[in-house]
C-alpha cells in the first residue's frame, strides 16, 4: 500500500515540475490551473491510500489482539485533514 502511495507521490512530483515549467514559460493560466488541479488530486489520492493502509493495519492488529498504533479517532482526524 505504501508502494502505491509512493508511486502516486512521484507522479505528482513530476506533474508539479511540469506546472512550474509551464508558469516559467508563460503558458496559458487555464492550462496551468488544470494541471495544478491534477497534481492536487494525485496528492489527495496518495493521502487516502496511506490512511486506508493505516486502517487495514490497525484492524489487523486488533484482530491479532494487539493494540493498534492509531485509534479510530486518530485515523478519522487524519482522513478529515485531507478533505
Secondary structure in CASP SS format (residue, H / E / C, confidence):
PFRMAT SS
TARGET T0000
AUTHOR 0000-0000-0000
METHOD secondary structure of the structure
MODEL  1
X C 1.00
X H 1.00
X H 1.00
X H 1.00
X H 1.00
X H 1.00
X H 1.00
X H 1.00
X H 1.00
X H 1.00
X H 1.00
X H 1.00
X H 1.00
X H 1.00
X H 1.00
X H 1.00
X H 1.00
X H 1.00
X H 1.00
X H 1.00
X H 1.00
X H 1.00
X H 1.00
X H 1.00
X C 1.00
X C 1.00
X C 1.00
X C 1.00
X H 1.00
X H 1.00
X H 1.00
X H 1.00
X H 1.00
X H 1.00
X H 1.00
X H 1.00
X H 1.00
X H 1.00
X H 1.00
X H 1.00
X H 1.00
X H 1.00
X H 1.00
X H 1.00
X H 1.00
X H 1.00
X H 1.00
X H 1.00
X H 1.00
X H 1.00
X H 1.00
X H 1.00
X H 1.00
X H 1.00
X H 1.00
X H 1.00
X H 1.00
X H 1.00
X H 1.00
X H 1.00
X H 1.00
X H 1.00
X H 1.00
X C 1.00
X C 1.00
X C 1.00
X C 1.00
X C 1.00
X C 1.00
X C 1.00
X C 1.00
X H 1.00
X H 1.00
X H 1.00
X H 1.00
X H 1.00
X H 1.00
X H 1.00
X H 1.00
X H 1.00
X H 1.00
X C 1.00
X C 1.00
END
